[in-house]
């Protein structure tokens, strides 16, 4: 990609030469990856004939791209203000204009870039697609290998705060026996991973790719953790039940019994004979059904979202308009953007710059549309009971899209080794409450160590 606004078209001779070199290396996906990310990363070249090579990656965004981003933000043509005094029509104009002001004047991407580069980043080709991942090994013996998967509208940015607590637990008041070797990949079409160029890139394919990634890194046995789409990938992996998988921990569990799914499909306002926990969860799910417009668009017409590639503000507002169990935009993100608690729901450790780090990563990698396609590629209810027998740990955070009751969880996860309802935290638990989240992962997967 050229540093100018309009990419320069390479000569036919140069293009054929580059393509031929990529074919000789046995990987067309490496060419696609290089064309997409060469302007913002340094990636070690692949060894000829070795598609399994693990190549170091370093982020380096040209200043010209950051200047262009700020220019585009300042050139935004704004709509009129919403006709209501709340957020029922979408992300409020005042919120977006304040976010834009900070983004275009005070926000520093170099801080995020330095943080990313402080960890070991790599790329490897799996199933014809380049996959980016952070890989941090613990210094402690007998650390458990763990692959941690982000969701939408998140990225690897969500997991940065939990790396040290999980790999270096003794520095955070925990035991060396609870240490993990962490692998944190970017989902296909997200961040620095390659973008699928054909259909079939749903959670099932990703789950199989993650198993291959862990085996390639030398881990014969490992656990999987995920929230949001990462929980979906972990659930699917558990259903596939590869012999290498020790167990899973999820913080957006799939627990809905068939009768609850049916009631929601029928828009039933009440369901008889529910416990207090079940009734609370059902009320959250009813509210969630009115906050899913983004998922409907991404699940049916993702290619239509051209604005996500053309306008930073269109991208930011789309990513912001994601619900949790307390509101839409998600309560923690709203409080983070305003810099103070809104409607009684704190942002926890989540800051305005954390939110902009994530949004800026989407912008610089131009992954707004490619990330949305996983919804189109998914063909099952994300919330319906997982029906898996692999050992599973579940943390039901109060601010999640819904707080899964123990009764539903036990029916969905047939080998439930841990269940807890933390006192605080929401949909972006690792981002909002990294200490509590890390404690939950340690406690949840501890039974697998015995």
ZAROGU-402689 format. One line per 2 residues: number of its first residue (from 1); for each residue x, y, z of C-alpha. Coordinates in nm, 4 decimals. Layout:
residues N
NUM = X/Y/Z ~ ... .
***
This chain:
residues 450
1 = 0.0000/0.0000/0.0000 ~ 0.1360/0.3427/-0.0913 .
3 = 0.1710/0.6083/0.1754 ~ -0.0357/0.8435/-0.0425 .
5 = -0.4129/0.8578/-0.0248 ~ -0.4522/0.6931/-0.3664 .
7 = -0.2411/0.3749/-0.3928 ~ 0.0061/0.3663/-0.6795 .
9 = -0.0524/0.0834/-0.9276 ~ 0.2594/-0.1368/-0.9603 .
11 = 0.3901/-0.2188/-1.3039 ~ 0.2782/-0.5484/-1.4600 .
13 = 0.6380/-0.6737/-1.4698 ~ 0.6931/-0.5964/-1.1026 .
15 = 0.3636/-0.7597/-1.0026 ~ 0.4424/-1.0780/-1.1978 .
17 = 0.7851/-1.0912/-1.0379 ~ 0.6444/-1.0586/-0.6866 .
19 = 0.3716/-1.3146/-0.7553 ~ 0.6180/-1.5626/-0.8987 .
21 = 0.8410/-1.5300/-0.5941 ~ 0.5442/-1.5942/-0.3667 .
23 = 0.4425/-1.9029/-0.5638 ~ 0.7986/-2.0288/-0.5493 .
25 = 0.7798/-1.9950/-0.1714 ~ 0.4644/-2.2057/-0.1801 .
27 = 0.2291/-1.9423/-0.0463 ~ -0.0047/-1.7103/-0.2303 .
29 = -0.1398/-1.6014/0.1076 ~ 0.2005/-1.4584/0.1953 .
31 = 0.1735/-1.2280/-0.1051 ~ -0.1713/-1.1133/0.0050 .
33 = -0.0456/-1.0608/0.3583 ~ 0.2524/-0.8590/0.2372 .
35 = 0.0385/-0.6385/0.0135 ~ -0.2068/-0.5707/0.2971 .
37 = 0.0349/-0.5172/0.5847 ~ 0.3718/-0.4190/0.4367 .
39 = 0.3070/-0.0507/0.5061 ~ 0.2607/-0.1047/0.8799 .
41 = 0.4704/-0.4096/0.9741 ~ 0.8085/-0.5686/0.9257 .
43 = 0.7783/-0.9451/0.8782 ~ 1.0706/-1.1809/0.8337 .
45 = 1.0693/-1.3365/0.4846 ~ 0.9475/-1.6935/0.4482 .
47 = 1.1934/-1.9696/0.3807 ~ 1.1472/-2.1123/0.0314 .
49 = 0.9395/-2.4275/0.0495 ~ 0.8671/-2.3993/0.4242 .
51 = 0.5007/-2.3105/0.4689 ~ 0.5254/-2.3912/0.8398 .
53 = 0.7807/-2.1194/0.9120 ~ 0.7181/-1.8996/1.2159 .
55 = 0.8259/-1.5491/1.1177 ~ 0.8870/-1.2601/1.3597 .
57 = 0.6686/-0.9521/1.3100 ~ 0.7265/-0.5961/1.4230 .
59 = 0.4754/-0.3122/1.3941 ~ 0.5987/0.0059/1.2272 .
61 = 0.3315/0.2442/1.1017 ~ 0.4651/0.5213/0.8733 .
63 = 0.3976/0.8697/1.0066 ~ 0.2271/0.9517/0.6766 .
65 = -0.0532/0.7063/0.7610 ~ -0.1098/0.8665/1.1006 .
67 = -0.1156/1.2116/0.9409 ~ -0.3712/1.0866/0.6885 .
69 = -0.5825/0.9395/0.9697 ~ -0.5912/1.2706/1.1551 .
71 = -0.6724/1.4553/0.8330 ~ -0.9659/1.2252/0.7613 .
73 = -1.1025/1.2622/1.1141 ~ -1.0906/1.6421/1.0926 .
75 = -1.2578/1.6337/0.7493 ~ -1.5589/1.4363/0.8762 .
77 = -1.8945/1.5558/0.7504 ~ -2.1152/1.5228/1.0562 .
79 = -2.4879/1.4476/1.0600 ~ -2.7320/1.6490/1.2670 .
81 = -2.7756/1.5705/1.6333 ~ -3.0060/1.2837/1.7325 .
83 = -3.3653/1.3834/1.8126 ~ -3.3637/1.2158/2.1545 .
85 = -3.1762/1.2907/2.4748 ~ -3.0366/0.9391/2.5206 .
87 = -2.8600/0.6771/2.3072 ~ -3.1701/0.4980/2.1786 .
89 = -3.1004/0.6197/1.8225 ~ -2.7363/0.5109/1.8302 .
91 = -2.4005/0.6480/1.9404 ~ -2.4670/1.0119/2.0419 .
93 = -2.3196/1.2878/1.8283 ~ -2.1590/1.4598/2.1283 .
95 = -1.9757/1.1414/2.2255 ~ -1.8396/1.0876/1.8770 .
97 = -1.7329/1.4489/1.8336 ~ -1.5444/1.4442/2.1639 .
99 = -1.3803/1.1131/2.0709 ~ -1.2864/1.2589/1.7310 .
101 = -1.1360/1.5681/1.8901 ~ -0.9123/1.3608/2.1146 .
103 = -0.8297/1.1112/1.8389 ~ -0.7176/1.3801/1.5950 .
105 = -0.5237/1.5989/1.8388 ~ -0.4055/1.4252/2.1574 .
107 = -0.4100/1.0504/2.0900 ~ -0.0664/0.8852/2.0508 .
109 = -0.0577/0.5621/1.8472 ~ 0.3175/0.5289/1.9056 .
111 = 0.2475/0.4410/2.2695 ~ 0.0314/0.1479/2.1592 .
113 = 0.2801/0.0491/1.8914 ~ 0.5601/0.0368/2.1493 .
115 = 0.3455/-0.1762/2.3782 ~ 0.2697/-0.4226/2.0991 .
117 = 0.6371/-0.4425/2.0045 ~ 0.7343/-0.5114/2.3655 .
119 = 0.5884/-0.8615/2.3181 ~ 0.7110/-1.1353/2.0816 .
121 = 0.4916/-1.1132/1.7677 ~ 0.4921/-1.3736/1.4929 .
123 = 0.3197/-1.4790/1.1715 ~ 0.2769/-1.8307/1.0360 .
125 = 0.0743/-1.9726/0.7493 ~ -0.2075/-2.2110/0.8383 .
127 = -0.4550/-2.3514/0.5892 ~ -0.3383/-2.1052/0.3235 .
129 = -0.3728/-1.7963/0.5435 ~ -0.1178/-1.5989/0.7423 .
131 = -0.2035/-1.5911/1.1121 ~ -0.0553/-1.3329/1.3472 .
133 = -0.0065/-1.4127/1.7144 ~ 0.1682/-1.2984/2.0299 .
135 = 0.3572/-1.5782/2.2061 ~ 0.4836/-1.5239/2.5610 .
137 = 0.6339/-1.8148/2.7528 ~ 0.6354/-1.8154/3.1312 .
139 = 0.9593/-1.8485/3.3253 ~ 0.7893/-2.0931/3.5605 .
141 = 0.8203/-2.4670/3.5169 ~ 0.5089/-2.6665/3.4330 .
143 = 0.3262/-2.3615/3.3015 ~ 0.0067/-2.4542/3.1171 .
145 = -0.0082/-2.3677/2.7440 ~ -0.3154/-2.1517/2.6820 .
147 = -0.4481/-1.9999/2.3602 ~ -0.6593/-1.6879/2.4245 .
149 = -0.8936/-1.5582/2.1528 ~ -1.0454/-1.2108/2.1274 .
151 = -1.3815/-1.1167/1.9779 ~ -1.5533/-0.8389/1.7811 .
153 = -1.5261/-0.5386/1.8093 ~ -1.2099/-0.6311/1.9924 .
155 = -0.8615/-0.7446/1.8972 ~ -0.5391/-0.8555/2.0623 .
157 = -0.5473/-0.5116/2.2298 ~ -0.8060/-0.6581/2.4703 .
159 = -0.5617/-0.9153/2.6072 ~ -0.2479/-0.7066/2.6608 .
161 = -0.3282/-0.6346/3.0274 ~ -0.3530/-1.0034/3.1195 .
163 = -0.0238/-1.1177/2.9670 ~ 0.1983/-1.0472/3.2659 .
165 = -0.0537/-1.1584/3.5332 ~ -0.0956/-1.4952/3.3615 .
167 = 0.2643/-1.5612/3.2557 ~ 0.4249/-1.4108/3.5668 .
169 = 0.1693/-1.4792/3.8426 ~ 0.4132/-1.4439/4.1357 .
171 = 0.4500/-1.0740/4.0508 ~ 0.0755/-1.0351/4.0960 .
173 = 0.0181/-1.2158/4.4228 ~ -0.0551/-1.5568/4.2717 .
175 = 0.1278/-1.8886/4.2769 ~ 0.3917/-2.0067/4.0309 .
177 = 0.1820/-2.3217/3.9929 ~ -0.0841/-2.1103/3.8183 .
179 = 0.1459/-1.9891/3.5389 ~ 0.0585/-2.0058/3.1695 .
181 = 0.2448/-2.0000/2.8410 ~ 0.0255/-1.7614/2.6390 .
183 = -0.0565/-1.7658/2.2688 ~ -0.2808/-1.4760/2.1627 .
185 = -0.3728/-1.4896/1.7922 ~ -0.5553/-1.2374/1.5756 .
187 = -0.8635/-1.3954/1.4231 ~ -0.8557/-1.4363/1.0429 .
189 = -0.9493/-1.1013/0.8892 ~ -0.8542/-0.9143/1.2066 .
191 = -0.5494/-0.7104/1.2966 ~ -0.2256/-0.8365/1.1440 .
193 = -0.3666/-1.1729/1.0341 ~ -0.4404/-1.2345/0.6686 .
195 = -0.7839/-1.1746/0.5207 ~ -0.9671/-1.4784/0.3819 .
197 = -1.0167/-1.4569/0.0046 ~ -1.2708/-1.7396/-0.0152 .
199 = -1.5729/-1.8540/0.1813 ~ -1.5627/-2.1091/0.4607 .
201 = -1.3786/-1.9027/0.7200 ~ -1.6133/-1.9561/1.0128 .
203 = -1.5454/-2.0590/1.3751 ~ -1.5069/-2.4268/1.2809 .
205 = -1.2132/-2.3591/1.0511 ~ -1.0581/-2.1197/1.3004 .
207 = -1.0832/-2.3764/1.5812 ~ -0.8972/-2.6323/1.3704 .
209 = -0.6350/-2.3713/1.2797 ~ -0.5752/-2.2911/1.6462 .
211 = -0.5056/-2.6579/1.7211 ~ -0.2562/-2.6640/1.4351 .
213 = -0.0954/-2.3438/1.5623 ~ -0.0466/-2.4809/1.9129 .
215 = 0.0983/-2.8066/1.7811 ~ 0.3335/-2.6125/1.5541 .
217 = 0.4590/-2.4252/1.8586 ~ 0.5392/-2.7576/2.0234 .
219 = 0.2479/-2.7800/2.2661 ~ 0.1171/-3.1353/2.2814 .
221 = -0.1520/-3.0458/2.5367 ~ -0.3142/-2.7070/2.5905 .
223 = -0.6260/-2.5219/2.7058 ~ -0.8343/-2.2605/2.5224 .
225 = -0.9880/-1.9380/2.6559 ~ -1.2207/-1.6918/2.4908 .
227 = -1.4830/-1.4230/2.5267 ~ -1.7319/-1.3074/2.2622 .
229 = -1.6241/-1.4691/1.9309 ~ -1.3292/-1.6172/2.1172 .
231 = -1.5756/-1.8074/2.3344 ~ -1.7485/-1.9316/2.0198 .
233 = -1.4170/-2.0597/1.8838 ~ -1.3390/-2.2257/2.2177 .
235 = -1.6843/-2.3876/2.2289 ~ -1.6476/-2.5166/1.8732 .
237 = -1.3003/-2.6485/1.9521 ~ -1.4460/-2.8317/2.2532 .
239 = -1.7175/-2.9787/2.0344 ~ -1.4543/-3.0957/1.7843 .
241 = -1.2701/-3.2383/2.0886 ~ -0.9163/-3.2749/1.9498 .
243 = -0.7023/-3.4986/2.1750 ~ -0.4616/-3.2112/2.2428 .
245 = -0.7335/-2.9983/2.4103 ~ -0.7251/-3.0255/2.7907 .
247 = -1.0234/-2.7994/2.8499 ~ -1.1683/-2.4512/2.7988 .
249 = -1.2510/-2.1370/2.9923 ~ -1.5131/-1.8998/2.8503 .
251 = -1.6573/-1.5722/2.9739 ~ -1.9431/-1.5553/2.7236 .
253 = -2.0815/-1.9078/2.7663 ~ -2.3352/-2.0638/2.5295 .
255 = -2.5970/-2.1968/2.7697 ~ -2.9499/-2.1256/2.6439 .
257 = -3.1797/-2.4298/2.6741 ~ -3.4059/-2.5023/2.3739 .
259 = -3.7131/-2.3689/2.5532 ~ -3.5400/-2.0352/2.6172 .
261 = -3.4248/-2.0094/2.2554 ~ -3.7827/-2.0727/2.1435 .
263 = -3.9228/-1.8159/2.3866 ~ -3.6829/-1.5528/2.2557 .
265 = -3.7723/-1.6371/1.8966 ~ -4.1370/-1.5823/1.9879 .
267 = -4.0560/-1.2565/2.1719 ~ -4.2197/-1.3919/2.4862 .
269 = -4.1984/-1.1257/2.7568 ~ -4.2038/-1.3824/3.0358 .
271 = -4.1246/-1.7499/3.0801 ~ -4.2882/-1.9461/3.3632 .
273 = -4.1035/-2.1337/3.6374 ~ -3.7727/-1.9507/3.6135 .
275 = -3.5468/-1.9016/3.9145 ~ -3.4346/-1.5496/4.0050 .
277 = -3.0994/-1.6035/3.8264 ~ -3.2734/-1.7428/3.5190 .
279 = -3.5287/-1.4602/3.5117 ~ -3.2515/-1.1981/3.5331 .
281 = -3.0659/-1.3649/3.2446 ~ -3.3825/-1.3821/3.0346 .
283 = -3.4508/-1.0111/3.0893 ~ -3.0958/-0.9320/2.9764 .
285 = -3.1464/-1.1472/2.6664 ~ -3.4719/-0.9687/2.5809 .
287 = -3.2891/-0.6358/2.5978 ~ -3.0024/-0.7760/2.3902 .
289 = -3.2414/-0.8703/2.1083 ~ -3.3078/-0.4989/2.0539 .
291 = -2.9357/-0.4228/2.0365 ~ -2.8292/-0.6586/1.7586 .
293 = -2.8641/-0.4470/1.4450 ~ -2.4881/-0.4534/1.3846 .
295 = -2.4847/-0.8356/1.4017 ~ -2.7746/-0.8608/1.1560 .
297 = -2.5934/-0.6417/0.9034 ~ -2.2623/-0.8231/0.9478 .
299 = -2.4331/-1.1600/0.9291 ~ -2.6175/-1.0836/0.6054 .
301 = -2.4526/-0.7934/0.4175 ~ -2.0976/-0.7325/0.5451 .
303 = -1.9641/-0.6176/0.2080 ~ -2.2035/-0.3221/0.2161 .
305 = -2.0076/-0.1640/0.5022 ~ -1.7748/0.0348/0.2747 .
307 = -1.7822/0.3289/0.5138 ~ -1.5713/0.1281/0.7591 .
309 = -1.2842/0.1348/0.5094 ~ -1.3342/0.4953/0.3998 .
311 = -1.4109/0.6942/0.7139 ~ -1.2432/0.6662/1.0555 .
313 = -1.5543/0.8069/1.2218 ~ -1.7829/0.5590/1.0446 .
315 = -1.5539/0.2796/1.1664 ~ -1.5319/0.4151/1.5203 .
317 = -1.9059/0.4652/1.5617 ~ -1.9778/0.1164/1.4224 .
319 = -1.7294/-0.0472/1.6590 ~ -1.8566/0.1594/1.9519 .
321 = -2.2185/0.0591/1.8959 ~ -2.1758/-0.2767/2.0688 .
323 = -2.3886/-0.3766/2.3702 ~ -2.3128/-0.5384/2.6999 .
325 = -2.5511/-0.6368/2.9758 ~ -2.5876/-0.2754/3.0884 .
327 = -2.6271/-0.0669/2.7764 ~ -2.5481/0.0156/2.4158 .
329 = -2.2876/0.1447/2.3512 ~ -2.1362/-0.0949/2.6049 .
331 = -2.1440/0.0742/2.9450 ~ -1.7728/0.0274/3.0156 .
333 = -1.6767/0.1733/2.6764 ~ -1.9115/0.4698/2.7275 .
335 = -1.7632/0.5440/3.0701 ~ -1.4113/0.5074/2.9282 .
337 = -1.4771/0.7542/2.6471 ~ -1.6289/1.0134/2.8830 .
339 = -1.3582/0.9559/3.1429 ~ -1.6013/0.9077/3.4317 .
341 = -1.8649/0.6612/3.5462 ~ -2.1873/0.6847/3.3448 .
343 = -2.5220/0.5568/3.4755 ~ -2.3490/0.3802/3.7626 .
345 = -2.1375/0.1514/3.5451 ~ -1.7636/0.2049/3.5775 .
347 = -1.5122/0.1501/3.2985 ~ -1.2843/-0.0303/3.5424 .
349 = -0.9311/-0.0267/3.4015 ~ -1.0568/0.0523/3.0504 .
351 = -0.9517/0.3979/2.9278 ~ -1.0412/0.6178/2.6332 .
353 = -0.6998/0.5524/2.4791 ~ -0.7516/0.1760/2.5196 .
355 = -1.0676/0.2102/2.3117 ~ -0.8859/0.4199/2.0511 .
357 = -0.5953/0.1723/2.0385 ~ -0.8429/-0.0941/1.9295 .
359 = -1.0240/0.1268/1.6795 ~ -0.6962/0.2571/1.5342 .
361 = -0.5713/-0.0979/1.4835 ~ -0.8839/-0.1734/1.2793 .
363 = -0.8265/0.1440/1.0760 ~ -0.4567/0.0947/1.0045 .
365 = -0.5090/-0.2677/0.8979 ~ -0.8302/-0.1846/0.7037 .
367 = -1.0105/-0.4777/0.8647 ~ -1.3529/-0.3286/0.9345 .
369 = -1.5204/-0.5316/0.6598 ~ -1.3005/-0.8419/0.6705 .
371 = -1.3583/-0.8718/1.0461 ~ -1.7344/-0.8428/1.0001 .
373 = -1.7478/-1.1395/0.7627 ~ -1.7082/-1.4010/1.0372 .
375 = -2.0709/-1.3264/1.1253 ~ -2.1713/-1.4115/0.7677 .
377 = -1.9635/-1.7283/0.7927 ~ -2.1314/-1.8432/1.1157 .
379 = -2.4443/-2.0537/1.0831 ~ -2.5580/-2.1323/1.4360 .
381 = -2.6962/-1.9545/1.7418 ~ -2.4000/-1.8246/1.9439 .
383 = -2.5988/-1.8423/2.2673 ~ -2.7665/-2.1845/2.2312 .
385 = -2.6362/-2.4529/2.4674 ~ -2.2837/-2.5549/2.3706 .
387 = -2.3476/-2.9259/2.4368 ~ -1.9827/-3.0156/2.4953 .
389 = -1.8203/-3.2752/2.7189 ~ -1.4637/-3.1425/2.7278 .
391 = -1.3771/-3.0047/3.0754 ~ -1.5101/-2.6490/3.0842 .
393 = -1.4798/-2.3518/3.3196 ~ -1.7264/-2.0624/3.3047 .
395 = -1.7039/-1.7126/3.4506 ~ -2.0410/-1.5351/3.4358 .
397 = -1.9618/-1.1643/3.4683 ~ -2.2513/-0.9386/3.5771 .
399 = -2.2078/-0.6924/3.2904 ~ -2.1853/-0.9579/3.0189 .
401 = -2.4506/-0.9643/2.7456 ~ -2.6297/-1.1980/2.9838 .
403 = -2.5154/-1.3492/3.3125 ~ -2.5480/-1.7209/3.2535 .
405 = -2.7213/-1.9017/3.5417 ~ -2.5509/-2.2052/3.6896 .
407 = -2.8552/-2.4214/3.6087 ~ -2.8318/-2.3493/3.2342 .
409 = -2.4516/-2.3744/3.2393 ~ -2.4553/-2.7226/3.3914 .
411 = -2.6911/-2.8420/3.1172 ~ -2.4738/-2.6959/2.8381 .
413 = -2.1298/-2.7965/2.9651 ~ -2.1493/-3.1614/3.0667 .
415 = -1.8114/-3.1629/3.2401 ~ -1.8276/-2.8304/3.4226 .
417 = -1.5147/-2.8008/3.6355 ~ -1.5664/-2.4399/3.7507 .
419 = -1.8467/-2.1841/3.7653 ~ -1.8353/-1.8409/3.9264 .
421 = -2.0203/-1.5098/3.9186 ~ -1.7540/-1.2386/3.9707 .
423 = -1.8562/-0.9277/4.1583 ~ -1.7850/-0.6898/3.8686 .
425 = -1.6799/-0.6848/3.5061 ~ -1.8587/-0.7075/3.1762 .
427 = -1.8368/-0.8055/2.8130 ~ -1.4759/-0.6863/2.7805 .
429 = -1.3699/-0.8468/3.1081 ~ -0.9984/-0.8845/3.0295 .
431 = -0.9893/-0.5173/2.9285 ~ -1.2114/-0.3808/3.2063 .
433 = -1.1060/-0.5955/3.5018 ~ -0.7733/-0.7636/3.4174 .
435 = -0.7003/-0.8608/3.7785 ~ -1.0380/-1.0261/3.8334 .
437 = -1.0259/-1.1832/3.4884 ~ -0.6802/-1.3281/3.5496 .
439 = -0.7959/-1.4680/3.8840 ~ -1.0900/-1.6324/3.7072 .
441 = -0.8723/-1.7938/3.4411 ~ -0.6322/-1.9273/3.7042 .
443 = -0.9113/-2.0653/3.9235 ~ -1.1141/-2.1974/3.6321 .
445 = -0.8336/-2.3982/3.4742 ~ -0.6631/-2.5036/3.7970 .
447 = -0.8498/-2.8393/3.8069 ~ -0.6796/-2.9352/3.4790 .
449 = -0.3376/-2.9208/3.6479 ~ -0.4045/-3.2085/3.8880 .
***
